[in-house]
């Protein structure tokens, strides 16, 4: 069970699948913009054993774009992929969606 202040870190295969799909799949990008938690589950996220499967546990709640925010383009995500992978693999408490917002 995750007893820290935020969600458990995302597994590497989930991060890779998330970024693969955000940089190539329009339907997945639409899902991520509407419901980040569902997109993470579709990308392979599974709640840690002994925990409830909620958006808070996956980080989906903190990754959710706010009304009016725009997801970075597929090209931007592909270009910055190494940095995003590194950041997402280290983040234990998602504070903002800056990595996914268009700049």
HELIX and SHEET records of a PDB file:
HELIX    1   1 UNK A   12  UNK A   22  1                                  11    
HELIX    2   2 UNK A   26  UNK A   34  1                                   9    
HELIX    3   3 UNK A   36  UNK A   42  1                                   7    
HELIX    4   4 UNK A   55  UNK A   58  1                                   4    
HELIX    5   5 UNK A   60  UNK A   63  1                                   4    
HELIX    6   6 UNK A   74  UNK A   79  1                                   6    
HELIX    7   7 UNK A   81  UNK A   90  1                                  10    
END                                                                             
